[in-house]
Amino acid sequence: MKKKSISYILFWISCLCPISLIAQVNTSYYDGPYIFYQNDSLRIQWVEAGISHDTLICKSEANLFQRDSLPVVNLQDLHFEPEKQSTFKDIEKIVALSDVHGQYDLMIELLKANEVIDDQNHWKYGNGHLVIVGDNMDRGGKVMDILWYLFFLQKEAIKAGGKVHVMIGNHEIMVLNGDLRYLHPKYRYTSASFTKIYRDFFEEGSILGDWIASHQVMLSINQRLFIHAGVSPSILDLKMSIKKINQTFRQQIIRRHEDAIYKDQKLAELYGESGPLWYRGYFDSLALEMEEVDRSLKRFKQKTIIIGHTSLKAITPMYDGKIIAIDCSIKLGKTGQVLIFEQDKIFIGELDGNRNAIVQTQLAVPSPKTNLFDHIYKMESNPKLKITTNFKQLIKKKGKEEYQSSEMELTSLEGDQVFKLKGRIRTRGNMRKKVCMLPPVKLDFSKSELDSLEFLKLDKLKLIFPCSYSALNQEKLYKEYFLYELYNLIDSNGIRAKLVDVELIQSKKTEHLVAAIIEDEASYEQRKNATIVEKGKISAGYFDRSSFVKMQFYQYMIANTDWSLDRKHNLEIVKLNSENKLIALPYDFDYSGFVGQGYAIPHESLPIKDVDERFFIPHKVSDEEFFSTVKFYQSIEPAVYTLCDNATYMNEKTISSCKGYLKSFFKLLEDPKKLKKNVLPKI
């Protein structure tokens, strides 16, 4: 038996893994076993108490692999029969679950509660069928426990007249084909300790790799179609049978190089985002018509389609019960459910063993997916955003606004990683790009990677940084962020912003600051069911008058003249699909007197010398509109001051200054006739 020392493991981990992972290697680290056929021997690799082991055992002498904290494997019982049958009829009872993602303990608890296995974890379900609808791999830390457990449970079920169907999910394909983005850090350590790419633990000749590669993508039991993600219209158009799709995955897609897959149009369709392992069309705001669901059922002669892949809070029937989504977020490791068929009855099995009859008349649910900005916006406090790129190069070429590669990692306040995304970054903006050490940036991500994380394919994020690393400029950034908050107090349709703690990772140092993510156009359109009007000349008469005049007053309140309706400058012109009129939403407030940037100067055409001077941009306002808007602002004065007091991200001096600036505006409202005469002399 060959052993490698801890120092040797650390050497390879330092080569292959981030430094932050090395510190976690310790004697409590266990993984494996990974078992391979090698001529007349079995090669076994595992990690035990932080030490990696690599040994050969003669097949005839092999007995039990049994090590502390690792799955027990009967080395004399490694043979399996690939499941060639894809259609079953007259099965009395079925239990299905999906997307376990390394949560072994929760899976065992669910199977016991619903009497699939007994207290000793042995098969109890008789001639019933258990269906695991894909995605045992990635994310969680007990993937190997799940795989070996199901490997042997499958054998127990067959002896009792039942079946365990372990289906292929997109994460099985990802690992076996070398896409390791969602691998739990534990398995990266294993990869480093054996100095091999993790997918090679599942290469041809590996017991578990060959077993996984033999599994089905589509399975019909009692005319219930089990499939990881779903059936898209484009897959239907291929006119392939269930059996043919399964054969194609086994023979031409699993453990194949992507270049070869994408050269064949049919393979690319099956492998890509419209394929049976990635499709999310059932959840795109009811975009899929019921006719397409009916076409799928008719094409494959099925009653129901059971899917996983897209996480919901609970098992959910959709499209009048013709689709049942069973990914109920087991991957979070907190709770879960199973789907139960008994004859023509359908139940949801709970973690406590209770059963609830499923409501088959429920219509399709709205999309459970959210856009990236909305997800960040809803996180508590300031999430942590780590951006890694060549900032020196970014700043050097900031005038060209050229994209360069970057990586973004989002972490919650508690330190839990939410996701890590590779993408591109470029500078943006006008004056700030010229004068600021840290200009605003735009991040662009892969739509397919966003989809794999269950986000909508809205792939842009806009960030504004403090103009420099100084405390003064950080306070000015806070003031600009406050103005987004303030406008949302005035108009609930306003553009949103979110503060984030940012780490800028550069080659020689790391900078820490607080930035603001600004809601981009596509995210706003999705959230508000709206259309951004980008082209054409628009007069003030097209707008909802109440909203427009409030916007004019707001710009006057904060002393911002850096906006133009004619040029759509620093105004987002929005058509809410539920309304007949347009609204104009302000953004980019760095030229306002309220923020007080040193580079901000009024346009030469204006009759003011300093941005701190208030000037009412002249668009026609009736007396009724003017005085009713004054009353509106007077009514929210206490709420404005409360918003200031609650803005504790600013220091006390800044908060006091902000309140003073706003009080001077409300002072002007005390004599509305005089104010109107002063600000609208020629209108």
C-alpha angles and dihedrals in degrees: 000000000000121000129189121211125241090248090055091051091049090052093056094041089054088055098046107025137054115268090244089065096053094069090060095061108107144137092282090068115112131165140159154338101224108184128193136181109240112177106290092345141073118232112210125191125183143144118235125183090343095309122109120224129199119181144158121223126186109246093230092054096044117114126152126349102213123163133156113276093002132103115271110240126193101220091195092059105053097117118107135177113234110239105246097165113090101173127061130178138193095021109163099210138011134186120193135185134165147198099024091162100191096319094130098159094052091047091053091048091052094048092050094046090053094044098245090125133020131239090278090053094251126137113280102161098092112201092353125118125236115201121196102194097208140278106086089142134077133025100045131070102233102062095126091051089055095046096049092042093053091042091062097032087060089059092048091051093052091053089053093048095257136105140231111203111195105191132200118258129185091263092057089053091046095054096042091047094047103257100135102168095122099039114136110248089244091070093048087060090053090050090052095046092055094035093231136116109263095238088063089070084070099041123133108294094036113117098225094036093055090043093053092045090056094058128109129255094197127029131179120203118173088342091304108129114215115197131153101235110000147258116292124200089248091057090050088053090060087068093214124153124236089253093050093049090052092049092048093054093048096046105033112017113033112084092001128128114259093231090062092045095051093049088070113065094208093049091046090054092051093044099043136077093287091051127107093263099048109027117126100169094120089068102044097111093289090301090144111082122229087241090066091052089050090048090055092050093047093045093055096030094240137146099207140009117220115200141176126180100091113075120231131168092251142002104289132195113216139186094026091316094302089116122042117193110205104175095111096170098269085153089076089066096227109096142339149175139220130218116235129198119190112174103306095338123099125202139175112230116213132210091254093054096256120136128215124192110243118243104233096183094068113120124229114292124235116263113293088203123097132193121261096250093049091051092053092043092057095051115110118257117337113333117213118250120194115195119190118190142114097282094176090060092042093055093042091057098033094123092061096053090217119167120240131181120277142161127223126198120187119202129183124237088261091057097254115142110240096186145320120224132186116213146120134291134199138168122255140176134071120251096012090056089058102042108026126087086215110037122191115275140203122218120206123195139189111271092212091052090050089050091051088055088050095250124133113260094259097131107183135087125184119209132185119198130194108276088248138354093269122119089236093058091045089058090049089053089052090052092052091049089050089058091061089051090047095051091051087058088056099040122018089207092067127128112264132226134191130203115229132184104236132203112195104203111206130171097263105019146014122232123204124206143136117255134177126237111213121208108253126220098260093049091049092050091051095046097046099032086239142140123229110223106219105162137051134042113282127194126209089252091073093063134090096261099215092052093043096051091046087054091051091051091047092055089049092048093056093036095242118156096159096105137088132190094199094053095033085233114172089344125105108212107211135187110200105210090222093056135062097217134066126243128207116219121195125223139162104053101177091113093055121111087231092065094038103204113185093228094053116108129164120255113269091241092063123091093232130091100203133037088231089071114091117234126177109225104231112248117142114270124179122226091249092051093046097050095041090052090050089054090049093054092045089054093055097044094104091048091052092055090046089053088053093050091050093051092094092155083082121069120253094257092054092047091051091049091050093051091049092051092051093044089059088058094049089049088061090054092062089081104036095173092055090045092052092049091051100044101035104037097142103031 
